[in-house]
Amino acid sequence: MTTLFSSVLQNRAPKVSVFIFFLISLHCLSLISVRVLAQTSPVFACDATKDPQVASYGFCDTKLGTDARVADLVHRLTLQEKILFIVNSAGSVSRLGIPKYEWWSEALHGVSNVGPGTKFTSLVPGATSFPQVILTAASFNTSLYEAIGKVVSTEARAMYNVGLAGLTYWSPNINIFRDPRWGRGQETPGEDPLLASKYGSSYVKGLQQTDGGDPSRLKVAACCKHYTAYDVDNWKGIERYTFDAVVTQQDLDDTFQPPFKSCVIDGNVASVMCSYNKVNGKPTCADPDLLAGVIRGQWKLNGYIVSDCDSVDVLFKNQHYTKTPEEAAAKVILAGLDLNCGSFLGQHTEAAVKAGLLNESAIDKAVTNNFATLMRLGFFDGDPSKQPYGKLGPKDVCTPEHQELAREAARQGIVLLKNSPGSLPLSPTAIKTLAVIGPNANVTKTMIGNYEGIPCKYTTPLQGLTTSVATNYVPGCTNVACGTAQVDDAKKAAASADATVLVMGIDQSQERESFDRVSLLLPGQQPLLITEVAKAAKGPVILVIMSGGGFDISFAKNDDKITSILWVGYPGEAGGAAIADVIFGYYNPSGRLPMTWYPQSYVDKVPMTNMNMRPDPSNGYPGRTYRFYTGETIYTFGDGLSYSKITHELAKAPRLVSIPLEEDHVCRSSECKSVEAVEQSCKNLAFDIHVRVQNRGKYGGSHTVFLFSSPPSVHNSPQKHLLGFEKVSLTGKSETLVRFKVDVCKDLSVVDELGSRKVALGQHLLHVGSLKHSLTVGI
């Protein structure tokens, strides 16, 4: 277009040129005004100022219940119009005052512009960027998870009110971090089903719950993804688009499903996203047992089921699950899919109806679920400025309080893995000079991981450390691949400094969506650089690992010259400040690893594609995660140190629990190893455990108390599993009492080979810190 107009201007008389220039100017001004208008006006239906007729529509009547309003709307639509509302870029129905709506927005750890539904402009140039989920999970603090969700939903609503964001967010990712090589493990809460469940339901509550607590209303709509058994992206050429996850019913119900179940039942999430992969031969988005049967049937989802983006297209073109696109459209809708991220259903659904593969009533069900979600969000309630969150705007994004929470979240998640006496915390008065070395020492974008937005601002590790002492910065490597390390410069800096901080690890070039790792070693010459710097250093050497997944850093763990090791995940916009807070003792570290760190030998003998959680002694398969893994570890789930000495004492715990059974129960006349965890025998069957926690050191801070159980060896039960955790705050030289309520049938049960929950009879060993307590469960 520019070329055309420039040639016209060169070959016309001046008056014509001026006139055309005037027209172009008017056109540009109108585009600018439209753009400004788009930035300052939210998208909503039932706008009486544009069309007084909407007042007569039942679906615009806020006095009616949601079901009645949705039924009225669906009744008014033609088949073609209904189909507009089963794809993420939903079309408009101008005759009813319904504008276009984009369903796809993301808010994994802050409002993100990854999806098309959200954008940043000069009006709102950024949003608070919290740590990547894996680090936030390491805080083991459910109230923090919810607090972050509340901030994110406030900023999302503020951006919606000025036309920069939607109301439906496809977050959180609650897949189990089953294998350390998974590129998306960083997005998840880790390897434990209970932790993932607690994180998911807490974050969802923070996103969704309104200030009034009305469950029929939503602040924003969250989405738990990717359902289910999804954790292979691209490993040695095996891609998520064609991967068939072969999963036992036991592993499915014991490991992969619990976070989704909790998300729906405990979190009351508005949406679940089905994944790309197949599970036992069936694409998840076309499996009626998984969708209509479990999510909507057993768990009673109050909301909509959405496909991962283009996964309907994928099951047709890549997985060849159906012969025609019409069959694919029919299968997913009949399975229970309500919304297609992509355009496939928009292109092929009408033809599926005409071919007799699908009744219009099935489409009615899908759009009903979609519209009900928008109703709960207030999308059909008219002018948002007159609704509860209507006063939020740019002033409510990146507030000092929100940014401070981002710093606090990073502090709470950072894990101290090694600390030799006299190393950390460093004294900001005794340390005069600090050598800061490493490819991640002065990074910005690396700190916020993936599914990121534009942060309010950054504080790099170097900037954070420089606020306390004078620093000498040497990158050491040009990037995290570290093809050639600048060892000599780094050694000189370490030799002349009072202490050395090495900020190493990886970034999205090494682990990300569509890219899995093949090694657990630090890349390139990073180990060489670390070892040589440690040899040359005159003071303490602190190794900081920035990453999502874990590493085999046994060389550093066993090197006496490396006095401390910290894992900092991808710590978010304020990560550098948080790292400095921990290193200089302004904050006592309390993070604990949410995943196991394995030796390199693990990946050499365990293919990523083997989905079995449990070990198989017959072929040397060691199992996965701390619950089942039988091999050597570098660090394990729950590891983490403090600057204080914390002790635990059992104040109250039973020795025996009896399960009441009917007189004619089979286990009364024959020996049973377990009994069904059914309601009649489980009702109100619970007990308390009280733990006295003492901080014997001078440093105050937070501490996570874990309650684990090792059940009897029946049904290939876990060797150890998490029953509960509590984050407590302790000043120096103080103590507190932590109470755990243990539900016998929920917490002491295991999943048997057929996927049923059974209470294991016999001796259960409870663990709190180094304490062990024997509990017998009998009948």
C-alpha positions in Angstrom: 0.0 0.0 0.0 2.8 2.4 0.8 4.4 1.8 -2.6 1.2 2.5 -4.4 0.5 5.8 -2.6 4.1 7.0 -3.0 4.0 6.5 -6.8 0.7 8.4 -7.0 2.1 11.3 -5.0 5.2 11.5 -7.3 3.1 11.7 -10.5 0.2 13.9 -9.6 -0.2 17.7 -9.5 0.4 19.4 -6.1 -3.3 20.0 -5.4 -4.1 16.3 -6.0 -1.1 15.3 -3.9 -2.3 17.5 -1.0 -5.8 16.1 -1.3 -4.6 12.5 -1.2 -2.3 13.3 1.7 -5.3 14.8 3.5 -7.3 11.6 2.8 -4.5 9.4 4.1 -4.1 11.5 7.2 -7.9 11.2 7.9 -7.6 7.4 7.4 -4.7 7.2 9.7 -6.4 9.3 12.3 -9.5 7.1 12.1 -7.3 4.0 12.6 -5.7 5.7 15.6 -9.0 6.6 17.1 -10.3 3.1 16.5 -7.2 1.7 18.2 -7.6 4.0 21.1 -11.2 3.1 21.4 -10.4 -0.6 21.3 -7.9 -0.1 24.1 -10.3 1.8 26.4 -13.6 -0.1 25.8 -14.3 -3.6 27.1 -16.1 -6.2 25.0 -19.5 -7.1 26.4 -23.0 -8.1 25.3 -26.4 -6.6 26.1 -25.3 -3.0 25.6 -28.5 -1.0 25.9 -26.8 2.2 24.7 -26.1 0.7 21.3 -29.4 -1.3 21.0 -32.4 -0.6 23.3 -33.9 -3.8 22.0 -31.6 -5.9 24.2 -33.7 -5.0 27.3 -36.4 -7.3 26.0 -34.1 -10.3 25.6 -34.4 -12.9 28.4 -30.6 -13.6 28.2 -29.9 -9.9 29.1 -32.2 -10.0 32.1 -30.0 -10.1 35.2 -32.9 -10.9 37.4 -33.3 -14.3 35.8 -31.2 -17.3 36.8 -28.2 -18.4 34.7 -29.9 -21.5 33.3 -33.0 -19.6 32.2 -30.9 -16.8 30.5 -28.7 -19.3 28.7 -31.7 -21.3 27.5 -33.3 -18.1 26.1 -30.1 -17.2 24.3 -29.6 -20.7 22.8 -33.2 -20.8 21.6 -32.7 -17.6 19.6 -29.7 -18.8 17.7 -29.5 -20.6 14.3 -27.3 -23.6 13.9 -24.8 -21.5 12.0 -24.7 -18.9 14.8 -24.3 -21.6 17.5 -21.2 -22.9 15.7 -19.7 -19.4 15.9 -19.5 -20.0 19.7 -17.7 -23.4 19.8 -14.3 -21.9 18.7 -12.0 -19.7 20.7 -12.3 -16.7 18.3 -16.0 -16.6 18.8 -18.0 -14.7 16.1 -20.6 -12.0 16.6 -24.4 -12.0 16.3 -25.1 -8.3 15.7 -28.8 -8.8 15.5 -28.8 -9.8 19.2 -26.1 -7.4 20.3 -23.4 -10.0 20.9 -19.9 -8.9 19.9 -16.9 -11.1 19.0 -15.2 -12.6 22.0 -11.7 -14.1 22.2 -11.6 -17.0 24.7 -7.8 -17.6 24.6 -6.0 -15.6 27.3 -3.2 -16.9 29.6 -2.3 -16.2 33.2 0.1 -18.9 34.3 2.1 -16.7 36.7 0.8 -13.2 35.8 -1.3 -11.8 33.0 0.4 -13.0 29.8 0.2 -11.8 26.2 1.0 -15.3 24.8 -2.7 -15.8 23.9 -4.5 -13.5 21.4 -7.0 -12.3 24.0 -4.5 -10.1 25.9 -2.2 -7.3 24.8 -0.1 -4.6 26.3 0.0 -1.0 25.1 1.2 2.3 26.4 -2.0 2.4 28.5 -1.0 -0.8 30.4 2.6 -1.6 29.3 3.1 -4.5 31.6 1.7 -6.7 34.4 3.2 -8.2 37.6 5.3 -11.2 36.6 5.4 -13.7 39.5 7.9 -16.6 39.7 7.4 -19.5 37.3 5.0 -22.0 38.9 7.7 -24.6 39.8 9.3 -22.1 42.2 6.1 -20.7 43.7 5.1 -24.4 44.4 8.4 -24.8 46.3 7.1 -22.4 48.9 4.5 -25.1 49.9 2.3 -22.2 51.0 -1.4 -22.5 49.9 -2.3 -19.0 51.0 0.5 -17.6 48.8 -0.9 -19.6 45.8 -4.3 -18.0 46.4 -2.9 -14.5 47.0 -1.1 -14.6 43.7 -4.3 -15.7 41.9 -6.1 -12.8 43.5 -3.6 -10.3 42.2 -3.5 -11.8 38.7 -7.3 -11.7 38.5 -7.4 -8.1 39.7 -4.9 -7.1 37.0 -6.8 -9.2 34.4 -10.1 -7.4 35.3 -8.3 -4.0 35.2 -7.0 -4.8 31.7 -10.4 -6.1 30.5 -12.0 -2.9 31.6 -9.8 -1.0 29.1 -10.2 -3.5 26.3 -6.8 -5.1 26.6 -7.8 -8.5 28.0 -10.4 -11.2 28.1 -12.2 -12.9 31.0 -11.3 -16.5 30.3 -7.8 -17.7 31.2 -6.3 -21.0 30.3 -4.3 -21.5 33.4 -3.0 -23.2 35.6 -1.0 -26.1 34.3 -1.3 -28.9 36.9 0.3 -31.8 35.1 2.5 -34.0 37.2 6.3 -33.3 36.6 6.9 -37.0 36.1 10.2 -36.8 34.2 13.0 -34.2 34.8 13.6 -33.8 31.1 10.1 -32.4 30.3 10.4 -28.9 28.9 7.2 -27.8 30.5 7.9 -29.1 34.0 8.7 -25.5 34.8 5.0 -24.6 34.4 3.8 -27.2 36.9 3.7 -27.4 40.7 6.0 -30.5 40.7 5.9 -34.2 41.0 3.5 -34.8 43.9 -0.2 -35.3 43.3 -1.2 -33.7 46.7 1.0 -30.6 46.1 -0.3 -30.3 42.5 -3.9 -30.6 43.9 -3.4 -28.0 46.6 -1.7 -25.6 44.2 -4.3 -26.0 41.5 -7.3 -25.5 43.7 -5.8 -22.6 45.6 -4.6 -20.7 42.5 -8.0 -21.3 40.9 -9.8 -19.9 43.9 -7.6 -16.8 43.8 -8.4 -16.3 40.2 -12.1 -17.0 40.3 -13.6 -16.2 43.6 -15.5 -12.9 43.8 -15.1 -10.6 46.8 -18.7 -11.5 47.8 -17.9 -15.2 47.6 -20.9 -15.9 45.4 -20.1 -19.3 43.7 -22.5 -18.4 40.8 -20.2 -15.5 39.8 -16.7 -15.5 38.6 -14.0 -12.8 38.8 -12.2 -14.4 35.9 -12.6 -18.0 34.6 -9.7 -20.3 35.2 -8.8 -23.6 33.3 -6.9 -26.6 34.6 -4.8 -28.2 31.9 -3.6 -30.5 30.2 -6.0 -33.4 30.8 -4.5 -36.0 31.1 -1.2 -37.9 31.4 0.5 -35.2 29.3 4.2 -34.7 29.8 6.1 -35.5 26.6 6.6 -32.6 24.3 9.4 -33.4 21.9 11.9 -36.0 23.1 14.3 -37.5 20.6 11.8 -36.8 17.8 8.8 -38.3 19.7 6.2 -35.5 19.7 3.2 -34.7 21.8 1.0 -34.6 18.7 1.3 -38.3 18.1 2.4 -39.7 21.4 0.3 -42.4 22.9 0.6 -42.4 26.7 0.2 -46.0 27.8 -1.0 -45.7 31.4 -2.2 -48.3 33.9 -5.6 -47.6 35.5 -3.7 -47.6 38.8 -1.2 -44.9 37.8 -4.0 -42.8 36.1 -6.1 -42.7 39.3 -3.2 -42.5 41.7 -0.9 -40.0 40.0 -2.3 -38.2 36.9 -6.0 -37.6 37.8 -5.9 -36.3 41.4 -4.9 -32.7 40.6 -7.7 -32.4 38.0 -10.2 -34.0 40.3 -9.2 -31.5 43.1 -9.3 -28.6 40.6 -12.9 -29.4 39.7 -14.3 -30.5 43.0 -12.3 -28.4 45.5 -11.4 -25.4 43.3 -14.8 -25.4 41.4 -12.8 -24.5 38.2 -14.7 -23.1 35.3 -12.8 -25.1 32.6 -10.7 -28.1 31.9 -8.5 -28.4 28.8 -7.9 -31.8 27.2 -4.4 -32.5 25.9 -2.8 -33.3 22.5 -1.7 -36.8 23.4 -3.6 -40.1 23.2 -4.1 -42.1 26.4 -4.2 -45.8 25.8 -4.9 -45.4 22.1 -7.6 -42.7 22.3 -7.1 -38.9 21.9 -8.1 -37.3 25.2 -10.3 -34.8 23.4 -12.3 -37.6 21.8 -12.6 -39.9 24.8 -16.2 -39.8 26.2 -15.1 -41.7 29.3 -12.5 -39.1 30.2 -14.6 -36.0 29.3 -18.4 -36.7 29.7 -17.8 -39.6 32.0 -15.3 -38.4 34.5 -15.0 -34.5 34.2 -18.7 -33.8 33.8 -20.2 -37.0 35.1 -18.2 -38.0 38.2 -16.7 -34.7 39.1 -19.7 -32.5 38.0 -17.7 -29.7 36.3 -19.6 -26.4 36.4 -18.2 -24.9 33.2 -16.8 -25.9 29.8 -14.3 -28.3 28.4 -11.8 -26.8 25.8 -9.3 -28.5 23.5 -5.6 -27.7 23.5 -5.0 -25.5 20.6 -5.5 -27.3 17.3 -5.7 -30.7 19.0 -9.0 -31.5 17.2 -7.1 -30.8 13.9 -4.2 -32.9 15.3 -6.3 -36.0 16.1 -7.6 -35.9 12.5 -4.4 -35.0 10.5 -1.6 -36.3 12.7 -3.2 -39.1 14.7 -5.5 -40.2 11.8 -8.1 -41.1 14.4 -11.0 -40.6 12.0 -11.3 -40.9 8.2 -13.1 -37.6 7.7 -13.0 -34.2 9.4 -16.8 -34.4 9.9 -16.3 -37.6 11.9 -13.6 -35.9 14.0 -15.9 -32.9 14.7 -18.8 -35.3 15.7 -16.6 -37.5 17.9 -15.2 -34.7 20.0 -18.5 -32.9 20.6 -20.2 -36.2 21.4 -17.3 -37.0 23.8 -18.1 -33.8 25.7 -15.9 -31.1 24.2 -17.5 -27.7 24.3 -14.9 -25.3 22.8 -12.3 -25.8 20.2 -9.1 -23.8 20.5 -8.6 -23.4 16.7 -11.0 -23.3 13.8 -11.6 -27.0 13.1 -15.1 -27.1 14.6 -16.1 -23.9 12.9 -15.2 -25.4 9.6 -16.6 -28.9 9.9 -19.5 -29.0 12.5 -22.3 -28.0 10.2 -21.3 -30.7 7.7 -21.2 -33.2 10.5 -24.8 -32.3 11.4 -25.9 -32.5 7.7 -24.3 -35.9 7.4 -26.3 -37.2 10.3 -23.2 -37.7 12.5 -24.3 -35.2 15.1 -27.6 -33.8 16.3 -28.0 -30.1 16.9 -28.9 -30.9 20.5 -25.3 -31.9 21.1 -24.2 -28.5 19.9 -26.8 -26.9 22.2 -25.2 -28.6 25.1 -21.7 -27.3 24.2 -22.8 -23.7 23.7 -24.9 -23.8 26.8 -21.8 -24.6 28.9 -19.8 -21.9 27.1 -22.5 -19.2 27.5 -23.1 -20.2 31.2 -19.5 -19.4 31.9 -19.7 -16.0 30.2 -22.9 -15.3 32.2 -21.1 -16.0 35.4 -18.5 -13.5 34.4 -21.0 -10.8 33.7 -20.4 -10.7 30.0 -24.1 -10.5 29.3 -24.9 -8.1 32.1 -24.3 -4.9 30.1 -21.9 -2.1 30.9 -18.9 -3.6 33.0 -18.3 -0.2 34.6 -21.5 -0.7 36.6 -20.5 -4.1 37.7 -18.4 -5.1 40.9 -15.0 -4.8 39.2 -15.9 -2.0 36.9 -13.7 0.6 38.7 -10.5 -1.3 38.2 -8.1 0.1 35.6 -4.5 0.8 34.7 -3.8 2.2 38.2 -4.5 -1.3 39.6 -1.8 -3.0 37.6 1.8 -3.2 38.7 1.0 -1.6 42.1 3.8 -1.5 44.7 1.9 -4.1 46.7 1.6 -6.5 43.7 5.3 -6.2 42.9 6.3 -6.8 46.6 4.2 -10.0 46.5 6.2 -11.1 43.4 9.4 -10.6 45.5 8.0 -12.4 48.5 6.9 -15.3 46.3 10.4 -15.7 45.0 11.9 -15.5 48.5 9.5 -18.1 49.8 10.3 -20.5 46.9 14.1 -20.3 46.8 15.6 -23.6 48.0 18.9 -23.8 49.9 20.4 -27.2 49.0 23.8 -27.0 50.5 25.4 -24.7 53.2 28.8 -25.2 54.7 29.4 -23.6 58.1 30.5 -20.0 57.8 29.1 -19.6 54.2 25.6 -18.3 54.0 24.2 -15.9 54.9 26.9 -13.4 53.8 27.4 -10.4 56.0 26.7 -7.2 54.1 29.3 -5.4 56.3 32.0 -8.0 56.4 31.9 -8.6 52.7 33.4 -5.6 50.9 33.7 -7.1 47.4 31.6 -9.7 45.6 32.5 -11.5 42.4 29.3 -12.2 40.4 29.9 -14.7 37.6 27.8 -16.7 35.2 25.5 -16.5 32.1 22.4 -16.0 34.2 23.9 -13.4 36.5 22.5 -10.4 34.7 19.5 -11.8 32.8 16.1 -10.3 32.6 13.7 -12.4 30.4 15.2 -15.7 31.6 13.9 -15.0 35.0 10.2 -15.1 34.0 10.2 -18.4 32.2 7.5 -19.2 29.6 3.9 -18.3 29.2 5.1 -14.9 30.4 3.8 -11.4 30.0 5.7 -8.1 30.0 6.8 -7.5 33.6 6.4 -4.2 35.4 10.2 -4.0 35.7 13.2 -6.4 36.3 15.7 -6.7 39.1 18.5 -9.0 37.8 20.6 -11.0 40.2 23.5 -8.7 39.6 21.4 -5.6 40.4 20.0 -7.3 43.5 23.4 -8.2 44.8 24.9 -4.8 43.9 22.4 -3.0 46.2 24.2 -4.6 49.2 27.9 -4.6 48.3 30.3 -3.6 45.5 30.4 -6.2 42.8 32.7 -7.3 40.0 30.7 -9.0 37.2 32.1 -11.5 34.7 29.7 -13.4 32.5 31.9 -16.4 32.2 30.0 -17.7 29.2 28.3 -15.8 26.4 25.1 -17.8 27.0 23.8 -20.8 29.0 25.0 -23.2 26.3 28.5 -22.2 27.4 30.4 -23.5 24.4 33.6 -21.9 25.6 34.0 -20.6 29.1 36.0 -17.5 29.9 37.7 -19.2 32.8 40.7 -17.0 33.3 38.7 -13.7 33.8 36.3 -15.5 36.1 39.1 -17.0 38.2 40.8 -13.5 38.6 37.5 -12.0 39.8 36.9 -14.8 42.3 40.5 -14.7 43.6 40.3 -11.0 44.5 36.7 -11.0 46.0 35.6 -11.6 49.6 32.9 -14.0 48.2 31.8 -15.4 44.9 28.3 -15.9 43.5 28.0 -18.1 40.4 24.6 -17.7 38.7 24.4 -20.7 36.3 21.6 -23.0 35.0 19.6 -22.8 31.8 16.8 -20.9 30.0 14.1 -21.4 27.4 16.7 -22.4 24.8 17.3 -25.6 26.8 13.8 -26.4 28.2 10.5 -25.2 26.9 7.2 -26.1 25.3 7.9 -28.4 22.3 11.4 -29.1 23.5 12.4 -31.6 26.1 15.9 -32.1 27.5 18.0 -35.2 26.8 20.6 -34.6 29.6 20.6 -33.7 33.2 24.1 -32.2 33.2 24.7 -28.5 33.2 25.3 -27.6 29.5 28.7 -27.0 27.8 31.6 -25.8 30.0 29.5 -24.7 32.9 30.8 -27.5 35.2 34.4 -26.6 34.2 33.8 -22.9 34.9 32.2 -23.6 38.3 35.0 -26.0 39.4 37.8 -23.7 38.3 36.3 -20.6 39.9 35.8 -22.5 43.1 39.5 -23.6 43.1 40.6 -20.0 42.6 38.2 -18.3 45.0 39.5 -16.8 48.2 36.1 -16.7 50.0 32.9 -18.6 50.1 31.5 -19.8 46.8 27.7 -19.7 46.3 26.4 -21.7 43.3 23.0 -20.5 42.2 21.0 -22.7 39.7 18.3 -21.0 37.7 16.2 -23.6 35.9 12.8 -25.3 35.9 14.0 -28.9 36.0 16.7 -30.4 38.2 20.3 -31.4 37.4 23.0 -33.9 38.3 25.3 -31.5 40.1 27.0 -34.1 42.2 30.3 -32.6 41.2 29.3 -29.4 43.0 27.5 -31.1 45.9 30.7 -33.0 46.7 33.1 -30.1 46.2 34.1 -28.6 49.5 35.2 -25.4 47.8 31.6 -24.8 46.7 30.2 -23.8 50.1 26.6 -23.2 49.3 24.1 -24.2 46.6 20.7 -22.4 45.9 18.0 -23.4 43.4 16.0 -20.4 42.3 13.7 -21.7 39.6 12.8 -18.9 37.2 12.2 -16.4 40.0 10.1 -13.8 38.2 10.5 -10.0 37.7 11.9 -9.4 41.3 14.1 -12.6 41.2 17.3 -10.7 41.6 16.1 -8.9 44.7 14.9 -12.1 46.2 18.2 -13.9 45.6 20.1 -11.1 47.2 17.6 -11.1 50.2 18.4 -14.8 50.8 22.2 -14.6 50.2 22.6 -11.7 52.6 20.3 -13.0 55.3 17.5 -10.5 55.0 15.4 -13.5 54.4 15.7 -17.0 55.9 15.3 -19.6 53.1 12.2 -21.8 53.5 11.7 -23.3 50.0 11.6 -27.1 49.6 12.2 -29.0 46.3 8.9 -29.9 44.6 10.6 -32.5 42.5 13.4 -35.1 42.7 16.9 -34.4 41.2 18.2 -37.5 39.6 21.7 -38.6 38.5 22.6 -38.6 34.8 22.5 -42.4 34.8 18.7 -42.1 35.3 18.2 -40.7 31.8 20.6 -43.1 30.3 18.4 -46.1 31.3 14.9 -44.6 31.6 13.1 -43.7 28.4 11.0 -40.6 28.8 8.1 -42.4 27.0 7.7 -45.1 29.7 4.7 -43.8 31.7 4.9 -46.3 34.5 5.3 -44.7 37.9 6.1 -48.0 39.7 9.4 -49.8 39.5 9.8 -53.1 37.7 12.6 -55.2 39.2 12.4 -57.7 36.3 13.9 -55.2 33.8 15.7 -52.8 36.2 13.2 -50.0 35.7 13.6 -47.8 38.8 10.2 -46.1 38.9 9.5 -42.3 39.1 9.3 -39.6 41.6 10.1 -39.9 45.3 6.9 -42.0 45.8 8.2 -44.9 43.8 11.8 -44.3 42.6 14.2 -46.9 44.0 17.6 -45.5 42.7 20.1 -43.0 43.9 19.2 -39.3 44.0 21.1 -36.0 43.9 18.4 -34.3 45.9 14.9 -35.5 46.6 11.4 -34.0 46.9 11.1 -31.9 50.1 14.8 -31.2 50.4 15.8 -27.8 51.6 17.8 -26.1 54.4 17.3 -23.1 56.6 19.6 -20.7 58.4 18.0 -22.0 61.7 18.0 -25.4 63.3 14.4 -26.7 63.3 13.3 -29.7 65.4 10.0 -31.6 65.6 8.3 -33.4 68.5 5.2 -35.5 68.2 2.7 -34.1 70.8 -0.3 -36.2 69.8 -0.7 -39.2 67.5 -2.7 -42.5 67.8 -1.1 -45.9 67.7 -4.2 -47.8 66.5 -7.1 -46.9 64.2 -10.0 -49.4 63.6 -12.3 -49.4 60.6 -15.9 -50.4 61.4 -17.2 -53.1 59.1 -20.6 -54.7 58.8 -21.0 -58.0 60.7 -21.2 -60.0 57.5 -18.2 -58.3 55.9 -15.9 -60.9 54.2 -12.8 -59.5 56.0 -14.3 -60.5 59.4 -14.0 -64.2 58.5 -10.9 -64.2 56.3 -7.6 -62.3 56.3 -7.6 -59.1 54.2 -4.8 -56.9 53.2 -7.0 -54.0 52.5 -10.7 -52.9 52.6 -12.7 -50.7 50.2 -12.6 -47.0 51.1 -16.4 -46.7 50.9 -18.6 -44.2 52.6 -20.3 -46.4 55.1 -17.0 -47.5 56.7 -15.3 -44.1 56.3 -17.8 -41.6 57.5 -16.2 -39.3 60.1 -13.2 -41.7 60.5 -10.4 -39.3 61.2 -7.8 -38.4 63.8 -5.5 -35.6 64.7 -1.7 -35.4 64.7 -0.1 -32.6 66.7 3.5 -31.7 66.0 5.5 -29.3 68.2 7.9 -27.4 66.0 10.9 -25.6 67.5 13.2 -23.0 66.0 16.4 -23.5 68.0 18.4 -20.9 66.0 18.6 -17.1 66.2 17.1 -16.5 62.7 13.4 -16.2 62.4 11.5 -17.3 59.3 9.1 -19.7 57.8 9.2 -23.5 57.9 7.2 -26.2 56.1 6.1 -29.1 58.2 5.5 -32.2 56.0 3.5 -35.2 57.1 4.4 -38.3 55.0 3.2 -41.9 55.3 4.8 -45.2 54.3 1.8 -47.6 53.9 2.0 -51.4 54.1 3.3 -53.1 51.0 0.0 -53.9 49.3 -1.2 -53.1 45.8 2.2 -51.8 44.8 1.7 -48.9 47.1 4.0 -45.9 47.2 7.1 -46.3 49.4 6.2 -42.9 50.8 3.6 -40.3 50.0 2.6 -36.9 51.2 -0.5 -36.6 53.5 -0.3 -32.9 54.3 1.9 -29.9 54.7 1.7 -26.7 56.7 3.8 -23.5 56.4 4.5 -21.9 59.8 6.3 -18.7 60.8 8.7 -18.9 63.7 10.8 -16.2 65.3 14.2 -17.1 66.7 14.2 -19.4 69.7 10.4 -20.0 69.5 8.0 -22.9 69.0 4.5 -23.6 67.7 2.0 -26.4 67.5 1.0 -27.7 64.1 -2.2 -29.8 63.7 -2.9 -32.2 61.0 -6.3 -33.8 60.6 -5.9 -37.2 58.9 -8.9 -38.7 57.1 -8.3 -42.4 57.2 -10.1 -43.4 54.0 -8.8 -40.4 52.0 -5.2 -40.1 53.4 -4.3 -43.6 54.4 -5.8 -45.3 51.3 -3.9 -46.4 48.3 -5.1 -47.1 44.7 -5.3 -50.7 43.8 -4.4 -52.3 40.4 -7.9 -51.7 39.1 -8.0 -48.0 40.1 -10.1 -48.5 43.3 -9.2 -46.8 46.6 -8.4 -49.3 49.4 -7.4 -48.7 53.0 -4.3 -50.7 53.6 -4.5 -52.8 56.8 -1.5 -53.2 58.9 1.4 -50.9 59.9 1.6 -47.4 58.4 4.8 -45.4 59.2 4.2 -41.7 59.6 7.1 -39.3 59.0 7.5 -35.7 60.3 11.0 -34.5 59.6 13.3 -37.1 61.1 10.5 -38.4 63.3 8.9 -41.7 62.6 5.6 -42.9 64.2 4.0 -46.4 63.8 0.3 -46.5 63.3 -1.7 -49.7 62.9 -4.9 -49.7 60.9 -7.1 -52.6 61.7 -10.8 -53.8 61.6 
